[in-house]
Amino acid sequence: MYLKYLPKSTHFSHACMNISSMLAALDHNHNVTRPQAIFKSGENEGEPRYKILWSRVHKKFTAKEVKCEKDHSYLFKMLTDIKIAVDQGNIDEAYEAAMVSIAAPTDKPDRNCIIEKTKKLSRFHH
């Protein structure tokens, strides 16, 4: 869940990590009570949906509930409130400092250059 907002392969500032933790918590709390999805058509119409998984540890199949799609409508309200606060100048300086760019710290090299470097580092390259 946490990786949805910030991938592990990219370095982020402490402020970005804090904000990402808050977003992950908001997303989880808002969607934790989602109902189980049901088949809308076909042979199993109206029945609850399950995903069948194989456990290598326990050597058996298990059924996991498939939940309904997440609801992200709370984000629009939150972003609207943030825009209003920014327009009125009510944002604390600490939060402004936390809104740092999460873009790559350097310019992106040529695509072929990146591919060649990756091939040189690969132990499977022939």
N, C-alpha and C positions, 0 to 999 in steps of 0.2 A: 504494500500500500504506500509506504513512504517513498519508494522509488518512482511512483507515478509523478511526483512533483520535482524531484531532483535525482538524476541518475548518479550512480556511484562512480562512474568513470570520469566525472567532471568535478573539478575543485570549485567549491563555493565558500563565500565568506561566512563567518559565524552568524551574522545578521540574516543572511539568506537561509541558513539552516534553521534558525529559530522560526522564521516566517513559514518555511516549508512544513515544519512540525505542526504549526498552528493550522495550516491548510489541511494537512492530513487528518488531524484530530476533528476539524469541522466536517470534513467529508465523511469520515467514519461515523461520527455521532449522528449526522443527518440521515445516513443510509443504513444504520445498523438494524433497523426494524423492518426492512423490506420484506414483503411477503414472498412466498415461493411462487415461481412462475408456473403457468399451466399451459398445456398444449392448446393452441387456438384452432387448429384444424387437423384433419387426418384421422387415422385409425384410433389414436389415443386422445382425441379432442375432449377437453375438460378435465383431464387427469393431471396431477402434479408432475412437474418435470424433474428428472434426476440425471446426474452425470455419473456414469459407471467408471470407476477407477480401479486399477490394479495396484495392490500394495506389494512391493518387492520384499519388504521386511516381514510382513505377516503372511505372504504367499496366498492372498485371497482377494476377491473382488469386493468392493464396497460401493455403496450408492451415496452420492453427495447431492443435497438439494441444490437446484438451480434457482437463483433468486431473480426477481424482476429487475429490469433495467434501473440503474441509479437515477435519482432525481437531482439535478444540479440547479434547480430554479433558485435556490437560496443564494447562489453566486451573483446573480443579476442584482438582487436587492443589496447585497453587500457591496458590490462595485458601484452601484448608484449612490449609496451612502458615502463611500470613500470619495467619489467625484464631488459630491456636494461639500464635503468637509474641506477638500483641497481648494475648491472654488471660493470658499468662505475664509480660507487661511487658517483653519482650525487644526492643522496637522502638526503634531509635536515634532521637533527637530530630530529626535531620536528615530522616529519612524521614517522620516525623510532620508536619513542616513542609511537606514536598513534597506531602502528601495534601490539597492545597487544593481548594476547591470550583471546579468548572468551569462553574457556572451563570452566567447572564447577570448582569452587575454591577448592573443596575437592574431595577425592576419592569417587567413587560411592559405596554405601553400597550394601549388598546382596539384590537381587530382592525380596525375600520373606519378608525380614525385612521392605522394603519400602511398600510392600502391606499391611502388618500387621499394620504399623503405620497409613497408609491411612484409613484402616478400623476402627481403634480406633477413628480417628478424624471425621469420617462420622456420621452425625446425623441420617442417614437412616439404619445404621448397626443394625441387630437384634441380 
